[in-house]
Amino acid sequence: MRSKSQSPINVKLIFIGFLLVFLLFLVLRSSFSPSPQQIPSPVLSNSSSSEDQEITEDHPKSSSSVGCPTHTCTKISPSLANALVHYATSNVTPQQTSKEISVSLRVLEKKSPCNFLVFGLGHDSLMWTALNHGGRTVFLEEAKSWIEQIQSQLPSLESHHVIYHTRITQADELMEIGMSNEHCKKVTDPRISKCQLALKGLPQEVLETDWDMIMVDAPTGWHDGAPGRMSAIYTAGLIARNKEDGETNVFVHDVDRVVEDQFSKIFLCEGYLVEQQGRIRHFNIPSHRARLGRPFCP
């Protein structure tokens, strides 16, 4: 073991050695690093204006910007930034699994920015808004108190209060009415529909918008006192059929439950079913206004 008297000398020598190595590194770096004038300017296309060429020549780019052209390096969207912060600092997770979310995500990747209507305001609402950046995402919620709570945390979300007059215990009766009443097979504005399943109190701006995507993940439907999703599923199909032209992608969550399973098959039609993943179903419903006489189901 070395004596204590040698320690200060060894520490001093080590410090001097590190200092010399650092200085040598700086000298070598300055010798071999190109100066701003030596950095080659990007080749300009023939379509570039003379003004652009003058700016490039008079103000060469610094080495820090060479690998990051201004036309490709952009900030992330505010909606995505908010979503990242929200979910990174939250203990709650979206109600759908990653595989279920991927079903609607694949459509969003093709359609966005688009018009996206969601029955339900929940922990996944900010995610849907972020994924549809640049489009319009609107949420329909049954509980006023929940809207106020979410809006206090996420004021950028667009939501509307909807009143449901049904109960889950009426599901069988409403199914029979929907299948036997001819008014329920007519494609009309929900406000004037004579079908008992049609939601009458939706905001005018919701009914007068052509929606590219509709997600039915509300209202509450897991206990007898809940309104159930009978009217929401039927009305989503009616809105899709009323689109001026094109198709509407409709998604129904929780199809492992009886109401969501049966009402989506009957009123969104199995013939329009595209895919099912876990508890979510994807229907692609064409406009009935663009082709008069089209049957309610194919």
FENJO-V559634 format. One record per residue. N is the residue number from 1. RES is the residue in one letter. PSI is psi in degrees with one decimal (999 if undefined). NEAR is the number of other ideal C-beta (glycine too) atoms within 12 Angstrom. Layout:
n-><N:N>
res-><RES:RES>
psi-><PSI:PSI>
near-><NEAR:NEAR>
This chain:
n-><1:2:3:4:5:6:7:8:9:10:11:12:13:14:15:16:17:18:19:20:21:22:23:24:25:26:27:28:29:30:31:32:33:34:35:36:37:38:39:40:41:42:43:44:45:46:47:48:49:50:51:52:53:54:55:56:57:58:59:60:61:62:63:64:65:66:67:68:69:70:71:72:73:74:75:76:77:78:79:80:81:82:83:84:85:86:87:88:89:90:91:92:93:94:95:96:97:98:99:100:101:102:103:104:105:106:107:108:109:110:111:112:113:114:115:116:117:118:119:120:121:122:123:124:125:126:127:128:129:130:131:132:133:134:135:136:137:138:139:140:141:142:143:144:145:146:147:148:149:150:151:152:153:154:155:156:157:158:159:160:161:162:163:164:165:166:167:168:169:170:171:172:173:174:175:176:177:178:179:180:181:182:183:184:185:186:187:188:189:190:191:192:193:194:195:196:197:198:199:200:201:202:203:204:205:206:207:208:209:210:211:212:213:214:215:216:217:218:219:220:221:222:223:224:225:226:227:228:229:230:231:232:233:234:235:236:237:238:239:240:241:242:243:244:245:246:247:248:249:250:251:252:253:254:255:256:257:258:259:260:261:262:263:264:265:266:267:268:269:270:271:272:273:274:275:276:277:278:279:280:281:282:283:284:285:286:287:288:289:290:291:292:293:294:295:296:297:298>
res-><M:R:S:K:S:Q:S:P:I:N:V:K:L:I:F:I:G:F:L:L:V:F:L:L:F:L:V:L:R:S:S:F:S:P:S:P:Q:Q:I:P:S:P:V:L:S:N:S:S:S:S:E:D:Q:E:I:T:E:D:H:P:K:S:S:S:S:V:G:C:P:T:H:T:C:T:K:I:S:P:S:L:A:N:A:L:V:H:Y:A:T:S:N:V:T:P:Q:Q:T:S:K:E:I:S:V:S:L:R:V:L:E:K:K:S:P:C:N:F:L:V:F:G:L:G:H:D:S:L:M:W:T:A:L:N:H:G:G:R:T:V:F:L:E:E:A:K:S:W:I:E:Q:I:Q:S:Q:L:P:S:L:E:S:H:H:V:I:Y:H:T:R:I:T:Q:A:D:E:L:M:E:I:G:M:S:N:E:H:C:K:K:V:T:D:P:R:I:S:K:C:Q:L:A:L:K:G:L:P:Q:E:V:L:E:T:D:W:D:M:I:M:V:D:A:P:T:G:W:H:D:G:A:P:G:R:M:S:A:I:Y:T:A:G:L:I:A:R:N:K:E:D:G:E:T:N:V:F:V:H:D:V:D:R:V:V:E:D:Q:F:S:K:I:F:L:C:E:G:Y:L:V:E:Q:Q:G:R:I:R:H:F:N:I:P:S:H:R:A:R:L:G:R:P:F:C:P>
psi-><137.4:150.8:158.7:-26.7:-18.7:-18.3:-47.6:-37.3:-43.9:-42.9:-41.8:-41.1:-41.1:-42.9:-44.2:-39.2:-45.9:-40.2:-42.9:-42.1:-40.5:-43.5:-40.2:-38.9:-41.2:-40.5:-46.6:-37.9:-42.9:-27.5:-35.6:-12.0:130.9:144.8:164.5:-33.9:-23.0:-14.2:123.0:138.1:148.3:146.2:127.3:140.4:164.6:-20.7:-8.0:142.2:161.5:-33.1:-41.3:-38.1:-39.8:-40.7:-41.2:-40.4:-40.5:-29.2:77.4:147.2:144.0:164.4:-25.0:-19.5:-1.2:-42.8:7.7:74.5:144.6:-27.3:-8.5:-21.2:100.8:160.6:154.1:156.2:150.3:-37.9:-39.0:-40.7:-45.0:-40.2:-42.6:-45.7:-42.9:-51.0:-25.1:-24.9:9.4:147.6:-6.4:154.0:159.3:153.2:-22.6:153.5:167.8:-36.7:-37.7:-42.5:-34.3:-25.3:-51.3:-27.4:-39.0:-36.1:-40.6:-37.0:-29.6:-37.4:-32.4:147.6:135.6:-177.9:119.4:115.3:129.5:121.7:104.5:137.1:115.2:-162.2:-15.1:1.9:-42.5:-32.9:-46.6:-40.0:-42.5:-40.7:-24.2:39.8:131.2:-14.0:-166.7:121.2:120.5:138.8:136.9:121.1:142.8:-26.3:116.5:-40.3:-35.6:-38.2:-45.8:-39.4:-45.1:-40.6:-30.4:-28.6:-37.9:75.2:-14.4:-15.8:139.1:116.4:154.9:144.9:133.7:135.5:128.4:135.7:15.4:167.8:149.4:-26.7:-13.2:3.6:-47.4:-42.2:-44.0:-32.2:-44.1:-41.4:-45.5:-33.0:-25.6:-26.1:121.7:-26.5:-25.8:-10.0:5.7:136.1:97.8:171.0:129.4:-28.3:-26.9:3.4:141.5:7.0:132.3:-17.3:-19.2:134.6:123.9:-23.7:21.3:146.3:146.2:-40.9:-25.8:-44.2:-20.8:12.0:137.9:114.7:132.3:-30.8:141.6:129.9:123.5:103.1:26.5:165.3:-169.6:139.1:23.2:3.0:161.2:-31.8:-4.3:155.2:-26.6:166.6:20.5:-52.0:-35.7:-43.6:-46.1:-46.2:-34.3:-41.7:-36.6:-42.9:-41.9:-43.4:-26.9:-2.8:141.1:-39.8:161.3:-160.1:158.0:128.3:118.7:130.3:135.6:124.3:158.4:39.1:2.9:-10.5:155.0:-49.2:-51.2:-36.6:-54.9:-45.0:-34.0:-39.0:-39.9:-46.2:-16.1:-15.4:125.6:-26.1:-19.7:1.8:129.1:-44.5:149.9:132.1:113.1:-121.6:13.5:140.5:144.4:120.7:146.3:104.0:123.3:160.3:134.4:-13.7:-31.9:-20.3:91.9:143.0:-1.6:133.2:154.8:-42.2:147.1:999>
near-><5:10:9:10:8:12:13:13:14:15:14:13:14:14:14:14:14:14:14:14:14:14:14:14:15:14:13:12:12:12:11:11:14:15:12:16:12:12:18:13:20:20:9:16:10:9:8:16:12:12:11:18:18:12:16:23:16:11:13:19:21:14:16:10:19:18:13:14:12:15:8:8:12:10:9:14:20:16:30:22:18:25:30:17:17:27:21:12:12:18:8:16:16:28:26:31:17:17:16:29:28:20:32:43:30:22:31:32:17:16:26:28:21:30:31:40:43:44:47:42:39:33:26:36:43:39:36:43:36:33:33:38:26:19:25:26:40:35:41:44:34:33:24:16:13:27:27:17:19:29:22:12:21:32:15:23:37:31:35:29:24:36:19:36:19:38:23:28:17:26:31:19:19:35:30:17:27:38:24:16:21:14:22:32:28:23:34:23:23:35:21:15:30:18:32:26:41:40:37:24:20:32:23:13:16:34:30:17:28:27:43:36:45:49:50:45:41:41:38:28:38:19:14:15:15:25:32:39:46:47:46:48:50:46:45:48:45:42:45:42:44:35:33:21:15:24:29:40:41:47:50:52:41:35:33:20:25:20:42:36:28:28:42:39:26:33:43:43:30:18:17:32:26:25:23:24:25:21:24:38:38:36:41:30:42:29:23:31:23:19:17:10:9:20:16:30:24:17>
